[in-house]
Amino acid sequence: MLTRERTELRHDDLELLRLLASGLPADAVARRLGLSGRTIRRRTRAICDQLGVRTQIEAVVWAVRRGLL
């Protein structure tokens, strides 16, 4: 897993990861944030790309290991 140590996530990105980490599916996260499921999936993909990880669980683990969640 290749990550960039200086990567910073926005507050709303961390909130999205926090909700995913709680076990909510993308559609439930979307409802909580008042967004579409497609937007959540697109934002999750953008976060993964930014962090250099492949999956949303890897993004969650990345944030947890850095004490962000």
Protein Blocks (a to p, Z undefined) as FASTA:
>chain_A
ZZdfkbccdfklmmmmmmmmnopafklmmmmnopafklmmmmmmmmmmmnopabfklmmm
mmmmnopZZ
